[in-house]
Amino acid sequence: MNDFEGKTLKDFENVGEPIGERAKLVDDYITYRNGIHHLPYRVITLTGSRAEMEIKDPYSNATRSVISFVSNDYLGLSHHPKVIEAGIGAIRQYGCGVGASPLIGGHLYLHEILEKKIAHFLKNDHAISYTSGYAANCSTICALLGPQDIAILDMFTHASIMDGCNCTNRKLFLHNNMDALVRALKSSKEFKNRLVVIDGVYSQDGDIAIIDKIYDICKEYNAYLLIDDAHGIGVLGKTGRGVIEDFGLLDKVDIITGTFSKAFGNVGGYAIAKKEIITLLQYYSRHNIFSAAATPQVAASTVKAIELIDEEPEIREKLLWNIQYFKENLNALNIDYGDSQSAIFPIMVRDEYKVNEAARILLENGIYVNPISYPAVPRKQSRLRLSLTAMHSKENLDTTLNLIEFVSNKFGLKRKVR
């Protein structure tokens, strides 16, 4: 038996070895994974985030055409002509970079427009922008909470939220479990500020938060509520404003965070809140103070992408059609995709070796998906994660469904009979 068989990256996280020895061990492990074709990560793409992509095969280095399900560019706006032209125009006017952080000279008129645009899009008045969605979560939480406070998190919240709590106390509650949330709030009364943090759409499961109940509980126990709806905004909601819109709480949630890297097809992040909280973040968010502002192209392209959600609703309608079609066919095949209610489909495998074998077979047959395993998800919860976009054709989906049926039969991925 190979020393690396059955291992995951988690096994090499804190081995207590000298840096050089640990680095050699990790490198040997990656080499092993590559040798058995179980490493479809850091794949070089030649065409950007399209439904059909040209990639460098991670094992042979040959150029290949694949149907891709690894991108969160849900609406395909990264390639929309109007988004591209807006970015080109901004570069011509402002140059390629801003040369400073927002606080000390890097806050362009474009950034001001972007912040107002995303705030108004989500039925609010004030926002702050960041250079990534990760920074938006991490820096917002760090700026708001300290050693005397506590963040109370759904256990499936994004890693950027978890990392943002390194400056404060943290307590996890069982995923979407209201009794567990109440217990966490009752047992944390000694803290000065309590901030409940959830995702709108959970990135690995595709399910949604029970926002109305969580909101009511937060009000009852005098806790603040932050919702990261990165995977919902632009996709779900009556008018594309995300999960929070469907619960009628866009103007009531204390803080909304998100990213421009998914439905808006660009990069960056934001936090939306009352004016006084945004002012606090402008002067205390370290990622905003000590990191250069987003490039002019990003700001201008994102503004146009936000506008296109309303200007061209047919794009989102195509995505919603794709989601429904894919779901109906997975149901017909009795494939286990958890409780997804979004564009994210986790094809549940629940076995480390099988999930990597399934991803290998799919890639060899022209379907590019990511195998997700521990520690990204709990042990025995490994899955193939597919992100659908508006750019996928019916033919793309049918080809993929046929191959999913094949790996399902091979590895037994049917739903369990209850």
PATI-781436 format. One record per residue (C-alpha): x, y, z. Coordinates in pm, 1 decimal. Each point is the difference from the previous one (the first is absolute). Last residue first. Layout:
BEGIN
X,Y,Z
...
// end
This chain:
BEGIN
-3586.6,609.2,302.8
138.4,-133.9,-327.8
357.2,125.6,-42.8
54.7,223.8,-299.6
205.6,-156.1,-272.3
375.5,54.4,-17.9
102.4,-363.5,-28.4
353.9,29.7,-135.7
-30.8,-148.2,-349.4
-370.4,70.9,-44.0
47.7,357.6,111.4
310.2,32.8,-214.9
-205.8,-91.7,-309.4
-302.2,210.6,96.4
233.1,293.8,49.4
132.7,-63.2,-349.6
-346.7,16.2,-153.3
-87.1,306.7,206.3
308.9,179.5,-127.9
-83.8,-57.1,-366.0
-358.3,111.4,66.5
116.2,314.6,179.2
236.1,107.7,-274.3
-269.3,-73.2,-262.2
-245.2,216.1,191.2
255.3,278.3,-24.6
202.3,129.8,292.2
49.8,377.3,-17.6
-261.2,78.2,266.0
226.2,-173.0,248.5
-6.1,-318.9,203.0
253.9,-62.2,275.1
82.9,-366.6,57.0
160.1,-133.8,317.6
88.3,-369.9,4.6
-37.3,-113.5,359.0
175.5,-103.8,317.0
-225.0,-13.3,308.9
159.9,-296.8,179.7
221.2,244.1,190.4
-143.2,350.0,17.3
48.3,238.5,-295.3
299.1,212.8,-101.4
205.6,-213.1,241.8
-81.8,-253.7,-139.8
-115.5,-47.7,-357.8
-112.7,187.8,-307.5
57.5,-146.3,-346.0
-8.8,283.6,-252.8
-165.6,-37.7,-338.6
130.9,5.7,-358.4
-197.1,-223.3,-236.6
192.0,-105.9,-312.9
-1.3,-378.2,32.8
338.7,-22.4,171.0
-123.6,276.7,229.2
-307.2,-202.6,99.2
203.4,-314.2,67.6
248.3,189.1,216.7
-277.5,175.8,194.4
-160.8,-339.1,72.9
333.9,-143.0,113.1
50.7,297.0,230.6
-345.7,-41.9,152.4
49.9,-374.9,31.0
325.2,28.4,196.2
-131.7,244.9,258.1
-343.8,-158.9,46.9
-326.2,181.1,65.0
-99.5,21.8,-368.9
-263.4,275.5,7.0
-48.5,192.5,-322.4
7.3,352.8,141.3
-194.7,224.1,-238.5
47.6,375.9,31.5
-234.7,216.9,-208.8
-237.7,23.3,296.4
-243.5,-201.3,209.8
232.0,-288.3,83.7
-130.1,-242.6,260.3
245.3,-284.0,-56.8
88.2,-83.7,-357.7
-70.9,-375.7,18.1
-74.1,-130.2,-349.1
-336.7,-174.3,-44.7
45.6,10.7,-378.8
-336.8,175.6,-37.9
97.1,230.0,284.2
324.9,86.8,-176.3
-206.5,73.1,-311.0
-239.3,232.0,181.4
289.0,179.3,171.5
185.3,60.5,-325.6
-310.9,140.5,-167.5
-82.6,222.8,296.5
352.0,139.8,24.1
24.2,52.6,-375.9
-330.8,186.3,-5.2
118.0,220.1,289.1
317.9,77.3,-193.1
-199.4,89.7,-311.5
-223.0,231.2,207.2
313.9,166.1,135.8
110.2,88.7,-351.7
-353.4,102.3,-100.8
6.3,267.7,268.5
211.4,225.5,-227.0
-25.2,356.1,133.1
-68.7,-98.4,361.0
298.4,-229.1,58.9
183.0,205.0,-264.0
32.8,298.4,232.1
207.2,-199.6,248.3
226.9,-115.6,-283.4
47.9,360.6,-117.5
115.7,107.8,346.3
224.1,-306.6,16.6
174.4,87.9,-325.0
66.9,354.1,121.6
145.8,-106.7,335.2
203.4,-289.0,-137.9
144.2,209.5,-283.0
93.6,282.7,237.2
203.5,-243.3,212.2
-122.3,-81.9,348.5
145.8,206.6,284.9
348.1,-61.5,134.9
9.7,-185.4,330.9
84.1,157.3,337.3
-319.5,186.7,84.7
-255.3,-228.3,-165.1
152.4,-326.4,120.4
48.8,163.5,340.2
-366.1,87.4,41.1
13.3,272.0,269.9
-50.0,335.6,-174.4
-239.0,-93.0,-281.7
-155.0,-268.6,218.9
-111.1,254.4,261.3
-151.5,216.9,-271.8
-184.6,-305.1,-134.8
-137.9,-67.3,348.0
-116.3,360.9,36.4
-167.8,1.5,-340.2
-205.3,-313.7,61.1
120.9,-319.1,-164.0
131.3,-151.7,-322.2
334.3,-180.1,-24.6
176.5,-56.8,-328.5
224.3,-228.9,-200.0
237.9,-9.7,-293.1
36.5,-181.8,-330.4
-195.1,-5.9,-328.0
-281.4,-215.2,-138.5
-288.0,168.2,184.3
-162.1,-336.3,82.9
321.4,-119.5,167.2
307.1,218.8,50.7
-175.6,319.2,113.2
-28.0,-135.3,352.0
-237.2,19.6,291.0
-73.3,147.8,337.5
-326.9,114.7,155.1
3.4,160.7,344.4
-282.7,84.9,241.5
-275.8,-180.9,-191.2
-305.0,228.3,-28.7
15.2,163.9,-344.6
46.6,-327.9,-186.4
-242.6,-186.7,227.0
-293.9,-93.3,-223.3
67.7,-375.0,34.9
32.1,-44.8,-376.3
235.3,296.8,-12.3
235.9,-160.1,251.7
51.0,-294.3,-234.8
147.4,210.7,-274.8
-73.1,336.8,-160.6
-74.0,-166.0,-333.5
-344.0,152.6,-47.8
-212.3,-262.2,178.3
301.6,-135.0,185.1
269.7,-236.6,-122.3
292.4,39.5,-239.8
137.2,354.8,12.4
45.5,-22.5,377.0
-22.9,-359.0,119.7
356.3,-132.6,-11.1
158.2,294.8,182.4
-287.2,36.8,245.6
215.7,65.7,306.9
-249.1,86.7,272.7
95.7,193.5,314.4
-246.6,16.8,289.9
40.9,198.0,322.7
-125.6,-150.9,325.0
-266.4,128.7,237.8
-135.1,-345.3,91.8
-347.1,47.2,-147.5
134.3,194.9,-296.7
251.7,-271.1,-81.1
-270.7,-266.5,30.6
-226.5,188.4,-240.7
279.1,32.5,-257.3
87.7,-368.7,29.7
-363.4,-96.3,-56.0
-30.0,218.8,-309.3
337.9,-106.7,-135.6
-39.4,-374.5,-3.3
328.9,-23.5,-189.0
24.2,-148.0,-347.6
129.8,-325.7,-146.4
274.3,-16.8,-263.1
198.4,-249.6,205.9
357.9,120.9,-46.7
-58.2,374.1,-29.9
-286.1,42.8,243.4
-253.1,247.4,-137.9
-94.5,289.7,227.1
304.3,-62.8,215.4
-19.5,57.0,374.2
155.1,222.7,267.3
-155.9,77.1,338.4
180.0,291.1,164.8
-9.3,31.8,377.6
134.1,316.5,158.6
94.3,47.8,365.4
41.8,-367.8,81.6
-141.6,-137.3,325.3
-322.0,-116.3,-164.6
176.6,-273.9,-193.4
-179.7,-315.1,122.0
-347.7,119.4,-98.3
121.1,98.0,-346.3
161.7,-336.9,-65.8
-307.1,-183.1,130.2
-223.5,205.2,-231.0
222.0,-84.4,-296.2
-6.9,-371.3,87.2
-379.9,6.0,16.2
-8.9,175.2,-338.3
205.8,-263.7,-178.2
97.8,123.6,-346.7
342.8,-162.7,39.3
83.4,-80.8,359.9
134.3,298.1,194.8
355.6,128.2,16.6
144.1,232.8,264.9
276.5,253.5,-53.9
180.1,255.2,209.8
178.8,289.3,-169.3
297.8,91.5,-216.6
21.6,-339.3,-171.3
-367.7,36.6,-91.4
67.7,126.2,-351.1
163.4,-332.4,-77.7
-329.4,-183.6,55.1
-181.6,252.1,-216.1
252.1,-37.3,-282.6
-31.9,-378.3,34.0
-368.9,17.8,-96.6
-277.3,-92.1,241.2
-83.4,-369.2,47.0
11.7,-1.7,383.2
-255.1,281.7,16.3
188.7,264.9,189.3
-32.6,186.3,327.2
258.0,279.2,12.6
90.7,118.8,348.6
104.1,325.2,164.1
234.8,106.1,283.1
312.0,-101.3,-195.9
-100.0,212.3,-301.4
-269.9,27.0,-261.1
-93.1,257.2,-264.8
326.9,51.4,-187.1
88.9,-367.9,7.0
-343.7,-95.5,-132.6
18.9,246.9,-288.0
359.4,-94.4,-82.0
-61.7,-372.0,-37.3
-330.2,23.9,-180.2
89.5,268.0,-253.9
357.0,-128.1,-32.0
-124.3,-340.0,-116.2
-240.8,167.3,-240.8
300.3,165.1,-158.8
146.4,345.9,-68.3
-241.4,165.4,241.4
-297.2,232.2,-39.1
-191.9,190.8,266.5
-375.0,48.2,-9.4
-272.6,247.7,88.2
-355.8,67.1,-120.0
-185.8,-329.7,5.3
-242.0,-183.8,-229.9
252.7,-262.6,-117.6
53.8,166.0,-337.6
18.8,333.0,183.7
298.6,-117.2,203.6
165.0,-162.9,-302.8
-30.1,319.9,-205.2
104.5,237.1,277.9
318.0,-198.9,59.4
73.7,-26.3,-372.2
-54.9,371.4,-60.5
242.0,87.8,278.9
250.0,-248.3,-138.8
-27.3,160.7,-343.5
61.2,345.4,150.2
330.5,-149.3,106.7
101.3,-87.8,354.6
375.1,-58.0,-23.1
109.7,315.1,181.9
76.2,-87.2,359.7
-308.0,-179.1,134.0
-85.8,-193.3,-316.7
346.7,-161.3,-10.2
251.7,131.5,-247.1
143.4,-32.2,-350.1
-329.6,-1.2,-188.3
78.4,-254.3,-270.9
-33.9,-55.7,-374.0
-56.8,356.1,-119.7
-286.3,233.2,91.0
-159.5,102.4,-330.9
126.0,-270.5,-235.1
-27.2,-264.2,270.1
-358.1,105.9,73.8
-100.3,-26.0,-366.0
141.0,-351.8,-21.5
-195.1,-104.8,308.0
-328.7,134.9,-132.7
67.3,-173.1,-331.8
47.1,-337.3,169.6
-321.0,30.5,201.1
-192.3,104.5,-311.7
141.1,-291.8,-201.3
-96.6,-260.4,265.3
297.2,-229.0,60.3
27.1,31.6,378.8
-379.7,23.5,0.8
-45.0,-373.9,-48.8
-304.3,5.5,226.7
124.8,-244.9,261.6
368.8,88.0,-16.4
43.2,-244.6,289.8
231.4,-216.4,-210.1
81.5,-368.3,51.5
-269.4,-155.7,-218.9
196.3,-3.2,-324.1
-73.1,-188.4,-320.0
344.9,-87.8,-127.2
226.7,61.9,-298.0
357.9,-119.7,41.8
353.6,135.2,-41.3
256.2,-262.9,101.3
185.3,44.0,329.3
-28.8,-379.1,52.5
-112.2,-6.9,364.6
-159.0,340.3,66.6
-145.7,15.4,-354.7
59.7,357.9,-109.6
-344.5,146.6,-42.7
-230.0,128.8,-273.0
-342.6,75.9,135.4
-365.3,-60.3,-74.9
-229.6,160.4,258.7
238.8,294.2,10.4
213.8,132.1,282.3
320.5,92.5,-180.8
122.1,-137.4,-333.2
343.6,-153.6,57.0
-50.6,-161.8,338.6
290.5,-142.5,200.4
-124.9,-249.3,258.3
86.7,100.4,354.0
-187.5,-307.4,121.2
-98.7,-322.4,-180.9
224.6,-211.8,225.7
-104.5,-364.9,13.6
173.6,-110.8,-320.6
193.4,-279.4,175.9
333.8,176.0,-56.6
-143.7,340.8,86.6
-104.9,-124.9,342.4
350.1,-140.3,60.2
164.8,325.5,-110.9
-232.9,191.5,232.3
103.9,-229.1,288.1
369.6,41.8,-79.2
-43.3,378.2,-3.9
-182.3,-12.5,333.5
281.5,-206.5,155.5
267.9,227.2,-145.4
-178.7,307.3,138.5
-22.9,-166.3,342.4
371.3,-73.0,-2.6
91.5,354.2,-105.7
-233.5,160.2,251.6
131.5,-203.9,292.8
-257.8,-259.5,105.8
-285.5,60.6,242.4
-247.7,-190.4,-218.1
-246.4,286.0,-15.0
-174.7,-12.5,-338.3
143.8,-319.6,-145.6
-293.1,-231.1,77.6
-246.0,270.3,-104.7
133.4,-27.7,-353.6
-170.5,-337.8,-21.6
135.0,-351.7,55.4
-165.3,-326.5,-106.1
316.0,-127.8,-166.8
299.1,221.6,76.9
225.0,-265.2,157.4
-69.6,-228.9,-297.6
-129.9,-345.3,94.9
// end
